[in-house]
Amino acid sequence: MQLKALEAAIAAFQIPAGAWIFIVLALAFAWFYLPVIPAIAMAQMAGVRVPINQLAAMRMMKVPVRKVVYVYIRSQKAGLEVTLHDLQIHHLARGDIETTVDTMIAAKEENRPVTWDEAAAADLVMTYKNRRGG
């Protein structure tokens, strides 16, 4: 008796193969894109364009998307020539993107503009020295 009830319950929940594919794709979409929606909304409210695919790729590489987008917004509002890719690469090199952008903003306010490459290189040197204790 219990076996027939169990078989009936299993038969009631059978899902066609096409539906499973749709469910898997929907879950993959949700896994990659839903966590980046707040970052996209923050950028849209600030008037800065950020591509969703680049943010999803950042998430796959375990780059903190919200932090990168926040720093990117600050850099764009300050009129700096910094890309999301620059920030992502600097973070992956274990640089401090906030300090680097703050340095560039301070230099621009003092009429001594610094390029991204110069600021990032200086930050990486200081980070390396601090880690070595020297």
N, C-alpha and C positions, 0 to 999 in steps of 0.2 A: 504494500500500500504506500509506504513512504517512498519507495523507489519510483513508483509511477508519478507521484507528486513532484519529486525532484526532476524527473525527465520532462515533465510538463513545464516546470519553471525554467529549465534550461532552454527548451524549445521556444518559449515565449520571448527570450532575450537574444535569440540568434540575430546577428547583424550581417547584412551582405558584405562581401569583400570590398566593394566600392565605397561603402560607408566607412569601413575601417581605414581605408586610404585617406578619405576626407578627414576623419577624426585625427589621424596621425599628422597630416599636413596642418590642420588647424592648431593642434597643440604645439607643433614646431614654430608656426607663425607667432603664437602667443608667447612662447619661450623667448624668442629673439626680439620681437618688436614691442610687446606691451611694456617691458621695463624702461624702454627709452622714450615712451610717450611723454612723461613729465618733463624730460629734458627738451624735447621738441616744443612742448607748450611754453616752457620758460624762454626758449630762443624766439619763438613767434611773438610772444608778448614784448620782448625786447627789440623786435624788428630785425633780427639776425636770422639768416637762412642757414639751416643745417640739414644735410641729406640724411634721411632715415637709414639708408643702406650703410653709410659710413659709421653711423652710431651703432648699428647692429654688429658690424665688423669689430668695432671697438669692444663691444660687450663680449664677443667671442674671444678676444685677446685679453680679457679680464682687465681692461682699462676702465677706471671709474668715469663713466659717461657723464654723470651730472657735474662732477668737478671739472672735467675738461670743457664741457659746454659753458659752465659758469665763467671760467677763465677766458674762454673764447669770446663770450659776450663782452666781458670787461675790456679785452684787447680791441675788439671792433668799435666799442663806444669811445675808446681813447684814440682811435684812428691809427692803430698800429697795423703793420702788414704781417699778420700772423695767420696761419691756416690751422684748421683742425688737425691736419696731418702733422704739422710741426709740433703741436702740443702733444699729440699721441706718441710720436717718436721720442720726444724729450722725456715723457713720462716712462716709456719703456726702457729708456737709458738710465732710469732711476734719478732723473733730475726733478727739481721742484718747479713745476710749471707756474705756480702762483708767484713765487719769488722772482722768477725770470720775467714774467709779465710786469710785476710791480717795479722791477729795475728799469724795464724799458719805458714804463709810464713816467717814472721819476726823471729819467734821462731826457725824455721828450719835454717835460715841463721846465727843465733847466736849459733848454735849447741845445742839448748835446745828444741828438738822436743816436741810438744804438740799433744795429740790425739784429734780427732774431739770432743769426748764427753767432754773433759776438756775445750776446747775452747768454745764450744757451751754453756756449763753450765755457764762459766764465763760471756759470752755475755748476756745470759738471766738474770743473777743476776744484771749486770750493767743496762740493759734495764729496769728491774723492779724497781731498785732504782731510776733511772732517771725519771721514770713516776710517782713515788710516791713523788718525790721532796726531796729525802733524800740521 
